[in-house]
Amino acid sequence: RPLLKFLLVSLFFLAAIFGVFSFAFAQTKLPSIDIRSTGDVVNILNRILGFVYQIIGILAVIVILYSAALFMTSGDNEDRRKKAISYLKWGIAGIIVAILAGSIITLVTSVLQGS
């Protein structure tokens, strides 16, 4: 039940953030997609994957903050403390995945573009 509450609050928070950014970019013209080489495809995929991994990083930080709050409010409850430590481990794993994914994207981009 608390996990569901946390997920709903997180989704609301993300929706609010993206809602603000969508208003900011509402008046901009969408770029046209002109694919002429593999470098163009790589750049488009790089942008999409970069955005996805930023979201993973943000969610990992939110999980770490939730685990800290859970740990601080656990008191003498050993089950909640173990649950908080588990969330902390998964949050750190999420940050590591986001960092490694960004590195892999950079590596693959440089190999495919030949630089």
QUICOR-V903187 format. One record per run of one state. SS is the DSSP state (hx for helix, st for strand, lp for the rest). FROM is the first residue (numbers start at 1). TO is the last residue. If there is no record, write none. Layout:
ss:SS from:FROM to:TO
ss:SS from:FROM to:TO
This chain:
ss:lp from:1 to:1
ss:hx from:2 to:24
ss:lp from:25 to:37
ss:hx from:38 to:72
ss:lp from:73 to:77
ss:hx from:78 to:113
ss:lp from:114 to:115
